[in-house]
Amino acid sequence: MIYKSYIIEQNLKSISNHKSFLFYGENQGLKKELKEKIRLENKDKEILNIFQEDLIKNKNLLENEISNKSLFEKKKIFFVNEVNDKIFNIIEQIIEKLDDEKIYIFSDMLDKRSKLRNIFEKSKDIGIAACYPDNEITIKKLITQKLGKFKGFSSQILNLIVHSTGLDRGKINNELDKIISCFYNKEIEADEVEQLINTKASDDFSELKDEAINGNKIKTNKLLAETVFDSEKYIYYLNIIIHRIIKLREIQVFKLTNNNLENIVAKLKPPVFWKDKPILIEQSKKWDESKIRKALKMMFEIERKIKTGSTIRNDLLFKNLIIDLCLVANSSLTIQK
């Protein structure tokens, strides 16, 4: 049975009647949140973490844990992590043997041909929900839910958090925890929030991104040599660039009926962070629909190579992308005035 993940976020009990549930998708932060909610709802139960690799090495591991019962032991809940179709047969057989136990399965992307995905979608006894990447609307809603009651919380602070953390729910939750702890029973101050979430690394990359998209070869090369990249965050960096290119596409659409760039940028939804407005206006003068399509195609290809474990080093892929973006920005175009 198929569920929407936001329904489960609002009401975990909506899936309580299922003996097994599968969460799949790229949103690691959301899956982590759901795990924590399941833990909190089941404090009286024993929760066991198992990985697919463990089940491949020992196919009877899960079955043995389920059959090993005692009147004096807590009921068990199993988290089975990093799963794909390799253990479909094991999961299928185990589900039939469940009694009081529950199994929550966590997987990355599963395509429509996945046996695992199909069995969970078609059966009424078990459930499934896709955990797709967040967008600005869902992220801003998350931040507002956690900080909305704090005195001093404003759209400026909201945009500051989004701008400095991208659309990475895991990172945003970490920063929100720090903010909540720091401003407990205090008024939130924008300057203090900016210092607290330590935006220097983000600012370094943001400057590099902006200079490349603006086609500034000298500054791009200089910043490319100086900027230190976190090897675990290349997808995060890509998402930030993709987000900016999509904003440029939105501007192109509005330009069909309105040539005043300042008015267009002021009307964009969600609102553009105030520091970014003049930068975005300058960039929009260098990018047309053809360049935007080319840039998006390049970035999606880089994302595919990173996620599929290309033999080319991720840092080289990403640095080449930055250079290519700078070249595309400077390719032939009649600059608008």
Secondary structure as UniProt FT lines:
FT   STRAND          2..4
FT   HELIX           5..10
FT   HELIX           12..15
FT   TURN            16..17
FT   STRAND          20..24
FT   HELIX           28..41
FT   TURN            42..44
FT   STRAND          46..51
FT   HELIX           52..57
FT   TURN            59..60
FT   HELIX           61..67
FT   TURN            71..72
FT   STRAND          76..81
FT   HELIX           85..87
FT   HELIX           88..97
FT   STRAND          102..107
FT   TURN            112..113
FT   HELIX           115..122
FT   STRAND          126..130
FT   HELIX           136..147
FT   TURN            148..149
FT   TURN            151..152
FT   HELIX           155..165
FT   TURN            166..167
FT   HELIX           169..182
FT   TURN            183..185
FT   HELIX           190..196
FT   TURN            197..198
FT   HELIX           200..213
FT   TURN            214..215
FT   HELIX           217..226
FT   TURN            231..232
FT   HELIX           234..254
FT   TURN            255..257
FT   HELIX           261..267
FT   HELIX           274..276
FT   HELIX           277..284
FT   TURN            285..286
FT   HELIX           289..307
FT   TURN            308..309
FT   HELIX           314..329
//
